[in-house]
Amino acid sequence: MLARPYRVTRGSDYRLVVRRGSRCGGARVVTSMLTTGESRAARFGFIISKQVGTAVVRNTVRRRLKAICAEALSRVPEGTDVVIRALPASATASFSELSADVNRCLDRLVKTRS
């Protein structure tokens, strides 16, 4: 799982990443990335609205996204904040489909930052 030091926790940080960060959209998720320049590990945040489904479905999607991001942590540069917004289609997506969407967006955003 994704440990606490690797998570965005403050609302102001979420807003900053979503408003000022680079964005990549897919069928199941929208990924925003902002490089802060701080010397710390990359952090991930998740936005899963009630449009995705019931609490059980939303928590399942959140757990899947956390597992995907834990695997991708080494590919994201230091000092970067990433916020992933789950779209309603993520509720019916398999783990591999969700993983493909997130990894495609992360690769694209990291590539444009370089």
Secondary structure, 3 states (H helix, E strand, C coil): CCCHHHECCCHHHHHHHHHHCEEEECCCEEEEEEECCCCCCCEEEEEECCCCCCHHHHHHHHHHHHHHHHHHHHHCCCCEEEEEEECHHHHCCCHHHHHHHHHHHHHHHHHHHC
